Amino acid sequence: MSELTKLMSGLGEAKPRLKSRLAQGDGSWCDVCLNINPAIMSEVFEMSVGPEHRSYAVKRRIRRLKRHYEMVVSPEPSRCGFCSFLSGMMEEFGVRMLYFEVDLSWQNLNLRIPDGRADGRVEIYRPAELTPEKSKSIYSHIPIRSEINPPYTDDSFNKLKVWLETCTKTHVLCQQNPMPPPKRLLYIGSVADGLVHLYEPPDSSREPYVALSYCWGKASFLKTLKSNIESLQQGFDPKTLPQSVKDAVHISQKLGLKYIWVDALCIIQDDKTDWEEQSAKMCSIYEQAYLTIAASSVSSAHMSFLNRLYAQLSASKYQAVDQNGDVLAARTQCRNGHHYKARSGPPPAKDPLDTRGWTLQESILPTRIIFYSSEELQWRCKSIRTCECEVPPSDEEPPPLIHGGLSHWEILGAWVRIVEKYTERRLSHPEDRLPALSGVAHLIHKLTGWQYLGGLWTFDLIYQLLWQRQSHQYTLPSLPYAYRAPSFSWASVGYPVYMLANRQNKPTHSFQDDAWFVDAEMELGTDKFGRVESGWLTMRGKLIHACEVRESKEVNVSQSLRANNSPIYEIYLDDKWLRFYADVVLETFNFTSSDGTTRSSVKRARRGAVEKRPEFESGSTVSLFFLGHELISEQIPPLQYFLVLGVSPSDHGAYERIGFYYTHKELGYVKSIPEQITIF
């Protein structure tokens, strides 16, 4: 039985009239395309299932119908007008099949094309530029959308001007208090010599400026150094600027602005003190900028983000005009930037800017920012998110904004999500793992007053200690060469992480602390939210001592766990060997205990240990520190979470984190008396 037949079987022989407002106006509707109307599809689906199944239909929410090309092609004049449009669209996109997807909760219709050159979901719309304002077209149920214009056009620039004017004049949340300017700016206003000047404005200056967020790329370009700062202050030819900066200067000048902030030129790149001082001010620099321009679509400063061809859009667009002059159009839905969804089929390639570590905070901190993405212009300010295609943005990208209107629990939830997104990104210099997020940390500290511990906050600290390597990262790495953070921080490792327990961003949650923060100390550089030289954390809780540890020799292990010969580790508990999750590759070492005996424990291995991994010495032991428990269901015991700790090689009376372990089993060891420990 065909899918169409199955759909119609519950409706009886006569096709009923529907309550929905239909294109034909007489209550009729097309069996094949359902007039491309989500209301019709919802109503037909409700009638095609019995009352006993409707609760399932509501729970399921999404209804999908498959249509082949042959189904929408029929001889004239019996051919449905909507089917005629769909057949032309399928011919243009080079596909033979499409799916209708309807969200029954929102009566929202998507078309999904599984192959051909239009990859992904397709939006059908009426072009705003070709549709009268009060049109009474038979297509009135189809949304009116603006066309997407190349970024170098006047139409594109005018769209930016409208968003900017609306924000500055009407958004209460986006009003900026006058603040001292950055230490340096580029002066790009009209001067007699026609040069660009590196300029140090007085603290009293309140001139508006633009900030640029962009990818440097691998090729060299003009930067401010100790050797050339004086000549740049005297003025230099704007032609020597890399192309992305030229584009940003062009936009700024068209907006009538005279100053722009570019990190490569406004920070002395070979002066460590200046670099740390200015990177510590990233929060205020981007927050106070009149506008931030994000060159999202290009991977190098030498590339133009204004003159890129929107090949994907031009190749995946179709328009048709009916006998009444009404225009219908179809285009591939934008999938990047605001619309990125990792779980909606094969994820698209992210814009280059969205893969870099430093640029994440540059998208969070600004009061208002314009993204020149690979598909369209996208706008974000503290009040709204919008874009050229006008499709509502995804909740996945970009990470959440942080502002004073959030509760402490919401701020912490936003920080956790930001960390998870941030650790997926790349850094040219791994030692920037904390500095590249210091602007966001500055902002949170300003709003909350929390103490910062190299990537974690003392507020609700126990929950934040439950970070884990993301499950899709199967290869177990070794520890980076250079020290970056204490072992209890996610910043100490170099891979994507996520938080293990379900905190739900509010104080009434299922996770309960079973350990307590006592004290902590960080040895920091110039920026107290940047690089960490060393640190320790003192806590109080229950400890399971002297658990023997070994590298598993088990052969019957899944392919993913054995990826690239990654080791698997086990601890001996309750008379059996149990697998735990190591942070990095581990190795054993001997030390002399306080009673003078030689003992063996486990530590994180530095780079190079993966190829030359030593055998574990028998009798090596670790400890388990009980952090907390989570009630998943009343039918099963609570899930208990532990840090796996090895003796610290630098202080044998303290510990270092080497991994974590969790279990539903009730461990008698957990009934021990709480004790105080220090973790480096």
LODRENBA-745942 format. One line per field, with one value per residue (C-alpha): residue in one letter; residue number from 0; chain; x, y, z. Coordinates in steps of 0.25 Angstrom, whole numbers, plus 5000, padded with zeros to 4 digits. Each point is the difference from the previous one (the first is absolute). Example, Ala and Ser with C-alpha at 12.3 -4.5 7.8 and 13.67 -1.06 7.14 Angstrom:
# residues 2
type	[A;S] .
seq	[0;1] .
mol	[A;A] .
px	[5049;5006] .
py	[4982;5014] .
pz	[5031;4998] .
//
This chain:
# residues 680
type	[M;S;E;L;T;K;L;M;S;G;L;G;E;A;K;P;R;L;K;S;R;L;A;Q;G;D;G;S;W;C;D;V;C;L;N;I;N;P;A;I;M;S;E;V;F;E;M;S;V;G;P;E;H;R;S;Y;A;V;K;R;R;I;R;R;L;K;R;H;Y;E;M;V;V;S;P;E;P;S;R;C;G;F;C;S;F;L;S;G;M;M;E;E;F;G;V;R;M;L;Y;F;E;V;D;L;S;W;Q;N;L;N;L;R;I;P;D;G;R;A;D;G;R;V;E;I;Y;R;P;A;E;L;T;P;E;K;S;K;S;I;Y;S;H;I;P;I;R;S;E;I;N;P;P;Y;T;D;D;S;F;N;K;L;K;V;W;L;E;T;C;T;K;T;H;V;L;C;Q;Q;N;P;M;P;P;P;K;R;L;L;Y;I;G;S;V;A;D;G;L;V;H;L;Y;E;P;P;D;S;S;R;E;P;Y;V;A;L;S;Y;C;W;G;K;A;S;F;L;K;T;L;K;S;N;I;E;S;L;Q;Q;G;F;D;P;K;T;L;P;Q;S;V;K;D;A;V;H;I;S;Q;K;L;G;L;K;Y;I;W;V;D;A;L;C;I;I;Q;D;D;K;T;D;W;E;E;Q;S;A;K;M;C;S;I;Y;E;Q;A;Y;L;T;I;A;A;S;S;V;S;S;A;H;M;S;F;L;N;R;L;Y;A;Q;L;S;A;S;K;Y;Q;A;V;D;Q;N;G;D;V;L;A;A;R;T;Q;C;R;N;G;H;H;Y;K;A;R;S;G;P;P;P;A;K;D;P;L;D;T;R;G;W;T;L;Q;E;S;I;L;P;T;R;I;I;F;Y;S;S;E;E;L;Q;W;R;C;K;S;I;R;T;C;E;C;E;V;P;P;S;D;E;E;P;P;P;L;I;H;G;G;L;S;H;W;E;I;L;G;A;W;V;R;I;V;E;K;Y;T;E;R;R;L;S;H;P;E;D;R;L;P;A;L;S;G;V;A;H;L;I;H;K;L;T;G;W;Q;Y;L;G;G;L;W;T;F;D;L;I;Y;Q;L;L;W;Q;R;Q;S;H;Q;Y;T;L;P;S;L;P;Y;A;Y;R;A;P;S;F;S;W;A;S;V;G;Y;P;V;Y;M;L;A;N;R;Q;N;K;P;T;H;S;F;Q;D;D;A;W;F;V;D;A;E;M;E;L;G;T;D;K;F;G;R;V;E;S;G;W;L;T;M;R;G;K;L;I;H;A;C;E;V;R;E;S;K;E;V;N;V;S;Q;S;L;R;A;N;N;S;P;I;Y;E;I;Y;L;D;D;K;W;L;R;F;Y;A;D;V;V;L;E;T;F;N;F;T;S;S;D;G;T;T;R;S;S;V;K;R;A;R;R;G;A;V;E;K;R;P;E;F;E;S;G;S;T;V;S;L;F;F;L;G;H;E;L;I;S;E;Q;I;P;P;L;Q;Y;F;L;V;L;G;V;S;P;S;D;H;G;A;Y;E;R;I;G;F;Y;Y;T;H;K;E;L;G;Y;V;K;S;I;P;E;Q;I;T;I;F] .
seq	[0;1;2;3;4;5;6;7;8;9;10;11;12;13;14;15;16;17;18;19;20;21;22;23;24;25;26;27;28;29;30;31;32;33;34;35;36;37;38;39;40;41;42;43;44;45;46;47;48;49;50;51;52;53;54;55;56;57;58;59;60;61;62;63;64;65;66;67;68;69;70;71;72;73;74;75;76;77;78;79;80;81;82;83;84;85;86;87;88;89;90;91;92;93;94;95;96;97;98;99;100;101;102;103;104;105;106;107;108;109;110;111;112;113;114;115;116;117;118;119;120;121;122;123;124;125;126;127;128;129;130;131;132;133;134;135;136;137;138;139;140;141;142;143;144;145;146;147;148;149;150;151;152;153;154;155;156;157;158;159;160;161;162;163;164;165;166;167;168;169;170;171;172;173;174;175;176;177;178;179;180;181;182;183;184;185;186;187;188;189;190;191;192;193;194;195;196;197;198;199;200;201;202;203;204;205;206;207;208;209;210;211;212;213;214;215;216;217;218;219;220;221;222;223;224;225;226;227;228;229;230;231;232;233;234;235;236;237;238;239;240;241;242;243;244;245;246;247;248;249;250;251;252;253;254;255;256;257;258;259;260;261;262;263;264;265;266;267;268;269;270;271;272;273;274;275;276;277;278;279;280;281;282;283;284;285;286;287;288;289;290;291;292;293;294;295;296;297;298;299;300;301;302;303;304;305;306;307;308;309;310;311;312;313;314;315;316;317;318;319;320;321;322;323;324;325;326;327;328;329;330;331;332;333;334;335;336;337;338;339;340;341;342;343;344;345;346;347;348;349;350;351;352;353;354;355;356;357;358;359;360;361;362;363;364;365;366;367;368;369;370;371;372;373;374;375;376;377;378;379;380;381;382;383;384;385;386;387;388;389;390;391;392;393;394;395;396;397;398;399;400;401;402;403;404;405;406;407;408;409;410;411;412;413;414;415;416;417;418;419;420;421;422;423;424;425;426;427;428;429;430;431;432;433;434;435;436;437;438;439;440;441;442;443;444;445;446;447;448;449;450;451;452;453;454;455;456;457;458;459;460;461;462;463;464;465;466;467;468;469;470;471;472;473;474;475;476;477;478;479;480;481;482;483;484;485;486;487;488;489;490;491;492;493;494;495;496;497;498;499;500;501;502;503;504;505;506;507;508;509;510;511;512;513;514;515;516;517;518;519;520;521;522;523;524;525;526;527;528;529;530;531;532;533;534;535;536;537;538;539;540;541;542;543;544;545;546;547;548;549;550;551;552;553;554;555;556;557;558;559;560;561;562;563;564;565;566;567;568;569;570;571;572;573;574;575;576;577;578;579;580;581;582;583;584;585;586;587;588;589;590;591;592;593;594;595;596;597;598;599;600;601;602;603;604;605;606;607;608;609;610;611;612;613;614;615;616;617;618;619;620;621;622;623;624;625;626;627;628;629;630;631;632;633;634;635;636;637;638;639;640;641;642;643;644;645;646;647;648;649;650;651;652;653;654;655;656;657;658;659;660;661;662;663;664;665;666;667;668;669;670;671;672;673;674;675;676;677;678;679] .
mol	[A;A;A;A;A;A;A;A;A;A;A;A;A;A;A;A;A;A;A;A;A;A;A;A;A;A;A;A;A;A;A;A;A;A;A;A;A;A;A;A;A;A;A;A;A;A;A;A;A;A;A;A;A;A;A;A;A;A;A;A;A;A;A;A;A;A;A;A;A;A;A;A;A;A;A;A;A;A;A;A;A;A;A;A;A;A;A;A;A;A;A;A;A;A;A;A;A;A;A;A;A;A;A;A;A;A;A;A;A;A;A;A;A;A;A;A;A;A;A;A;A;A;A;A;A;A;A;A;A;A;A;A;A;A;A;A;A;A;A;A;A;A;A;A;A;A;A;A;A;A;A;A;A;A;A;A;A;A;A;A;A;A;A;A;A;A;A;A;A;A;A;A;A;A;A;A;A;A;A;A;A;A;A;A;A;A;A;A;A;A;A;A;A;A;A;A;A;A;A;A;A;A;A;A;A;A;A;A;A;A;A;A;A;A;A;A;A;A;A;A;A;A;A;A;A;A;A;A;A;A;A;A;A;A;A;A;A;A;A;A;A;A;A;A;A;A;A;A;A;A;A;A;A;A;A;A;A;A;A;A;A;A;A;A;A;A;A;A;A;A;A;A;A;A;A;A;A;A;A;A;A;A;A;A;A;A;A;A;A;A;A;A;A;A;A;A;A;A;A;A;A;A;A;A;A;A;A;A;A;A;A;A;A;A;A;A;A;A;A;A;A;A;A;A;A;A;A;A;A;A;A;A;A;A;A;A;A;A;A;A;A;A;A;A;A;A;A;A;A;A;A;A;A;A;A;A;A;A;A;A;A;A;A;A;A;A;A;A;A;A;A;A;A;A;A;A;A;A;A;A;A;A;A;A;A;A;A;A;A;A;A;A;A;A;A;A;A;A;A;A;A;A;A;A;A;A;A;A;A;A;A;A;A;A;A;A;A;A;A;A;A;A;A;A;A;A;A;A;A;A;A;A;A;A;A;A;A;A;A;A;A;A;A;A;A;A;A;A;A;A;A;A;A;A;A;A;A;A;A;A;A;A;A;A;A;A;A;A;A;A;A;A;A;A;A;A;A;A;A;A;A;A;A;A;A;A;A;A;A;A;A;A;A;A;A;A;A;A;A;A;A;A;A;A;A;A;A;A;A;A;A;A;A;A;A;A;A;A;A;A;A;A;A;A;A;A;A;A;A;A;A;A;A;A;A;A;A;A;A;A;A;A;A;A;A;A;A;A;A;A;A;A;A;A;A;A;A;A;A;A;A;A;A;A;A;A;A;A;A;A;A;A;A;A;A;A;A;A;A;A;A;A;A;A;A;A;A;A;A;A;A;A;A;A;A;A;A;A;A;A;A;A;A;A;A;A;A;A;A;A;A;A;A;A;A;A;A;A;A;A;A;A;A;A;A;A;A;A;A;A;A;A;A;A;A;A;A;A;A;A;A;A;A;A;A;A;A;A;A;A;A;A;A;A;A;A;A;A;A;A;A;A;A;A;A;A;A;A;A;A;A;A;A;A;A;A;A;A;A;A] .
px	[5000;5006;5002;4990;4990;5003;4998;4986;4995;4995;4992;4989;4997;4996;5010;4995;5000;5009;4999;5014;5000;5004;5006;4989;4990;4989;5005;5007;5015;5010;5003;5015;5005;4989;5001;5013;4992;5004;4986;4994;5011;4997;4985;5001;5010;4990;4989;5008;5003;4989;4998;5008;5012;4999;5007;5012;4999;5001;5012;5007;4997;5008;4993;5007;4995;5009;4997;5006;5002;4990;4989;5001;5000;4987;4994;4994;4990;4997;5014;4999;5007;5007;5005;5004;5009;5006;5003;5007;5008;5004;5005;5008;5006;5003;4993;4989;4995;4996;4994;4989;5003;4989;5001;4986;5003;5003;4994;5014;5003;5014;5004;5012;5008;5009;5009;5003;5008;4989;5005;4991;4987;4993;4991;4989;4996;4995;5011;4997;5005;4990;4988;4991;4998;4985;5001;4987;5007;4996;5014;4996;5004;5014;5009;5006;5015;5011;5010;5014;5010;5015;5007;5007;4986;4993;4988;5009;5006;4986;4995;5012;4996;4986;5004;5010;4991;4989;5009;5006;4987;4990;5007;5001;5010;5009;5002;5015;5006;5011;5014;5014;5005;5010;5014;5002;4991;5002;4996;4993;4993;5003;5014;5008;5011;4990;5007;4995;5006;5002;4994;5001;4987;4999;4992;4990;4997;4986;5001;4992;5009;4998;5007;5004;4999;5007;5010;5014;5004;5014;5005;5007;4994;5002;5001;5004;5014;5009;5009;4989;4990;5006;4999;4985;4997;5005;4991;5001;4993;4987;5004;5009;4989;4995;4987;4991;5004;4998;4986;4997;5006;4991;4988;5004;5002;4987;4993;5007;5010;5014;5006;5002;5006;5008;5008;5012;5002;4995;5008;5015;5002;5014;4998;4996;4996;4991;4994;4996;4995;4991;4995;4995;4992;4993;4987;4999;5006;4989;4989;5002;5002;4989;5000;5008;5002;5002;5007;4994;5001;5015;5012;5011;5002;5004;4986;4988;4987;4993;5003;4998;4990;4988;5001;4992;4988;5000;5001;4989;4989;4988;4988;4988;4988;4986;4990;4995;5014;5002;5014;5005;5014;5008;5014;5009;4998;5012;5008;5011;5002;4987;4994;5010;4994;5010;4989;4992;5007;5014;5004;5005;5014;5001;5004;5015;4998;4991;5011;5011;5002;5002;4988;4990;5001;5000;4986;4995;5005;4996;4987;4997;5007;4998;5004;5004;4998;5002;4985;4994;5001;4997;4997;5001;4999;4996;4986;4998;5005;4996;5005;4998;4992;4991;4999;5000;5014;5004;5002;5014;5008;5006;5002;4991;5002;5003;4994;4995;4986;5004;4999;5013;4995;4998;5013;5007;4992;5004;5015;4999;4994;5010;5012;4994;4999;5014;5007;4995;5008;5014;5012;5012;5008;4995;5005;4988;4990;4996;5004;4991;4988;5005;4990;4988;5006;5002;4986;4995;5008;4995;4986;5001;5013;5003;5014;5007;5008;5006;4988;4991;4992;4999;4985;4994;5014;4997;4991;5011;5010;4992;5006;5002;5007;4989;4995;5003;5015;5004;5015;5006;5010;5012;5002;5005;5015;4998;4992;4987;4992;4998;4996;4986;4997;4995;5011;5011;4996;4999;4988;4984;4993;4986;4994;4996;4988;4987;5000;4988;5005;4992;5002;4989;5007;5002;5015;5004;5014;5007;5013;5003;5010;5009;5011;5008;5011;5005;5013;4997;5006;4996;4986;4993;4990;5011;5013;5002;5014;4995;4989;4993;4987;4996;4987;4994;4993;5000;5012;5002;5014;5010;4992;5009;5001;5004;4999;4990;5004;4986;4999;4984;4999;4993;5007;4998;5006;5012;5002;5014;5005;4995;5002;4989;5001;4993;5000;4998;4987;4990;5009;4999;5007;4992;5003;5002;5001;5015;5002;5012;5010;5006;5013;5004;5011;5007;5001;5004;4988;5001;5003;5012;4995;5000;4987;4994;4989;4995;5002;4996;5010;5006;5000;5009;4995;4990;5011;5008;4990;5006;4994;4992;5007;4992;4996;4998;4988;4991;4989;4985;4995;4984;4995;4985;4988;4989;4986;4996;4988;4993;5001;5016;5010;5006;5012;5012;5012;5014;5013;5012;5012;5015;5010;5006;5014;5004;4994;4998;4990;4990;4993;4998;4988;5002;4986;4986;4991;4985;4991;4986;5005;5000;5014;5003;5012;4992;4996;5014;5002;5003;5014;5007;5009;5007;5000;5011] .
py	[5000;5014;5010;5009;4989;4997;5014;5001;4986;5006;5011;4991;5000;5015;5010;5010;5015;5006;5012;5005;5012;4994;5005;4996;5007;4989;4990;4992;4995;4992;4986;5001;5013;5004;5014;5002;5004;4995;5002;4991;4989;5001;4999;4988;4993;5002;4994;4988;4995;4995;5006;4989;5004;5016;5001;4993;5009;5012;4994;4997;5014;4999;4993;4997;4997;4995;5005;4995;5009;4992;5003;5015;4999;4998;5004;5014;5006;4990;5003;5007;5014;4996;4987;5008;5009;4988;4992;5012;5002;4985;5002;5012;4994;4987;4991;4988;5000;5010;4998;5009;5002;5006;5004;4997;5009;5012;4997;5003;4994;4996;4993;4992;4995;4988;5001;5009;5013;5006;4993;5001;5007;5009;5012;5004;5015;5012;5010;5013;5008;4994;4999;5012;5004;4996;4988;4991;4989;4986;4998;5008;4989;5000;5009;5013;5001;5009;4996;4998;5010;4998;5008;5010;5006;5012;4992;4992;5012;5007;4987;5002;5015;4997;4990;5009;5012;4992;4994;5014;5007;4990;4989;5003;4988;5005;5014;5003;5008;5009;4993;5003;4995;4989;5004;5000;5002;5001;5014;4998;5014;5010;5005;5009;4989;4989;4991;4991;5003;4992;5009;5000;5008;5007;4994;5011;4996;4994;4999;4987;4990;4986;4987;4989;4985;4992;4989;5003;4988;4995;5010;5012;5014;5014;5000;5010;4996;5008;5002;5007;5006;5014;5000;4994;5012;5010;4993;4989;4997;4993;4991;4993;4995;4986;4998;4997;5012;5008;4995;5004;5014;5001;4997;5009;5012;4998;5000;5013;4995;5004;4990;4985;4990;4988;4991;4998;5015;5005;4991;4999;4986;4998;5007;4989;5011;5008;4987;4995;5014;5002;4986;5002;5011;4992;5001;5015;5002;4991;5004;5015;4999;5007;4988;4988;4994;4985;4995;4986;4995;5001;4992;5011;5015;5000;4996;5009;4997;5011;4995;4985;4993;4994;4988;4991;5009;5003;4985;4997;5010;4999;5010;4998;5010;4995;5005;5011;5005;4995;4995;4988;4997;4989;5000;4991;5004;5007;4990;5008;5010;5002;4988;4990;4987;4989;4989;5003;4990;5001;5014;5010;5005;5012;5014;5001;5011;4990;4990;5009;5001;5015;5004;4993;5011;5010;4996;5000;5013;5010;5009;4998;4992;4997;4987;4999;4985;4991;5001;5013;5012;4996;5010;4998;5010;4999;5001;4992;4990;5002;4997;5003;4987;5003;4986;4999;4996;4987;4999;4993;5012;5009;4998;5007;5015;5004;5012;5006;4995;4986;4993;4993;4987;5004;5007;4987;4992;5010;4998;4985;5001;5010;4991;4988;5008;5006;4987;4995;5012;5001;5008;5003;5001;4990;5008;5010;4990;5010;5013;4998;4999;5011;5011;4991;4997;5015;5002;4989;5005;5014;4995;4990;5003;4985;4995;4994;4987;4999;4996;4997;5009;4998;5002;4985;4995;4985;5000;5006;4990;4989;5004;4988;4998;5001;4986;5002;5002;4986;5001;5002;5011;5003;5012;5013;5003;5013;5002;5007;4998;4992;4985;5003;5010;4996;5010;4991;4991;5003;4993;5003;4998;5000;5000;4987;5002;5006;5013;5007;5014;5001;4998;4989;4989;4985;5001;5001;5004;4990;5008;5014;5011;5005;5009;5002;5009;5003;5006;5009;5009;5014;4996;4993;4993;4996;4991;4992;4997;4990;4998;4991;4997;4995;4992;4992;4987;4985;4992;4986;4997;4990;4995;4992;5004;4993;5002;4990;4989;4996;4996;5001;5015;5009;5006;5014;4998;4993;5012;5002;4991;5008;4994;4996;5001;4992;5001;4989;5002;4990;4988;5004;5008;5012;5009;5015;5012;5005;5015;4997;4988;4996;4995;4994;5006;4997;5009;4999;5002;5007;4987;4998;4989;4999;5001;5001;5009;5005;5013;5007;4997;5012;5000;4988;4990;4995;4994;4996;4996;4992;4988;5003;4995;4990;5005;5015;5006;5012;5006;5004;5013;5000;5013;4998;4992;5001;4994;4996;4991;4995;4986;5000;5004;5014;5002;5003;5008;4999;5007;4990;5006;4996;5004;5013;4998;5014;4999;4986;5005;5005;4995;5002;4997;4988;4997;4998;4988;4999;4988;4997;4989;5004;5000;4997;5008;5013;4999;5004;5012;5013;5005;5012;4999;5009;4998;5006] .
pz	[5000;4996;5011;4993;5000;5015;5003;4993;5005;5013;4993;4993;4985;4999;5003;5010;5000;5010;5009;4996;4991;4986;4988;4991;5009;4998;5011;4990;5002;4993;5004;4996;5005;5010;4994;5007;5012;5014;5005;4990;5003;5015;4998;4990;5009;5012;4991;4995;5014;5010;5013;5007;4993;5000;5014;4993;4988;5010;5007;4987;4995;4987;4988;4988;4986;4988;4986;4987;4988;4992;5010;4998;4985;4993;4986;4998;5004;5011;5006;5014;5000;5013;4994;4987;5009;5007;4987;4995;5013;5000;4985;5004;5012;4993;5010;4998;5014;5011;5014;5007;5014;5009;5015;5005;5012;4992;4986;4994;4987;4995;4987;5000;4988;5003;4988;4988;5000;5010;5013;5012;5003;4990;5003;4991;5001;4993;4997;5007;4989;4990;5009;5002;5015;5001;4990;5000;4992;5001;5006;5012;5010;4994;5008;4994;5001;4995;4990;5004;4994;4997;5012;4991;4995;5004;5004;5010;5006;5001;5008;5009;5002;5003;5011;5006;5000;5007;5010;5004;5001;5005;5008;5015;5003;4989;5005;5004;5011;4996;5004;4997;4986;4998;5001;4985;4988;4985;4995;4986;4999;4990;5001;4990;4998;4997;5010;5011;5014;5012;5011;5015;5004;5013;5011;4999;4985;4998;4985;4994;4994;4993;5005;4990;5002;4990;4997;4999;4991;4998;4991;5006;4999;5006;5016;5010;5006;5009;4988;4991;5010;4998;4985;5001;5009;4990;4989;4990;4986;5002;4988;5009;5009;4998;4992;5012;5007;4987;4999;5015;4997;4988;5008;5012;4990;4993;5014;5003;5011;5001;5009;5000;5009;4994;5010;4991;4999;5013;5009;4999;4996;5005;5013;5011;5010;4990;4994;5014;5004;4987;5000;5014;4995;4989;5007;5000;4987;4993;5009;4998;4985;4992;4991;4998;4986;5000;4987;5002;4986;4998;5006;4997;5003;4985;4995;4997;5008;4991;4986;5002;4990;5007;4991;5009;5000;4985;4997;5010;4996;4991;4997;4992;4995;4999;4990;5010;5002;5014;5002;5009;5003;5006;5006;5009;5014;5006;5009;5006;5011;5007;4993;5003;5005;5003;5001;4987;4991;4996;5006;4990;5000;5010;4996;5002;5011;5007;5002;5006;5015;5002;4992;5009;5010;4989;4996;5015;5005;4990;5003;4985;4989;4985;4995;4985;4999;4988;4997;5005;5009;5015;5011;5015;5011;5015;4996;4987;4990;4986;4986;4985;4997;5012;5005;5015;5005;5006;5015;4998;4994;5004;5015;5010;5003;5015;5006;5013;4998;5002;5014;5005;4996;4986;4999;5005;4990;4989;5004;4999;4986;4996;5005;4993;4987;5002;5002;4986;4994;4995;5006;4992;5013;5010;5012;4997;5005;5012;4994;4988;5010;5010;4995;5003;5013;5003;4997;5009;5011;4998;5001;5012;5007;5000;5002;4987;5001;4986;4992;5012;5010;5015;4999;4998;4998;5003;4987;4992;5004;4992;4987;4990;4986;4990;4996;4985;5003;5002;4999;5013;5000;5008;5009;4992;5001;5008;5013;4997;5013;5012;4998;5005;4989;4986;4995;5004;4988;4985;4995;5000;5013;5006;5014;5004;5010;4997;5007;4992;5003;5013;5015;5000;4993;5000;5003;5015;5005;5010;5001;5004;4995;5011;4993;4988;4994;4986;4996;4989;4989;4997;4997;5012;4990;4990;5001;5013;5005;5011;5009;5011;5005;5014;5002;5011;4997;5000;4994;4996;5002;4993;4989;4991;4985;4988;4985;4994;4992;4996;4985;4999;5000;4990;4988;5005;5013;4993;4990;4997;5010;5011;5014;5009;5015;5012;5015;5010;5008;5007;4996;4985;4989;4996;4988;5003;4990;5000;4996;4992;4998;5014;5005;5014;5008;5014;5012;5014;5010;5013;5007;4992;4991;4985;4993;4986;4995;4987;4993;4987;4989;4992;4984;4995;5010;4990;4991;5012;5010;5011;5006;5013;5012;5009;5013;4995;5007;4999;5008;4997;5006;5001;4994;4999;4996;4990;5001;4986;5004;5012;4995;5000;5010;4999;4990;5008;4994;5004;4996;4998;5007;4999;5010;4995;4995;5006;5014;5005;5010;4989;4988;4985;4992;4990;4996;5005;5004;5002;5004;5004;5010;5015;5004;5015;4999;4999;5014;5005;5008;4992;4999;4994;4988;4990;4985;4991] .
//
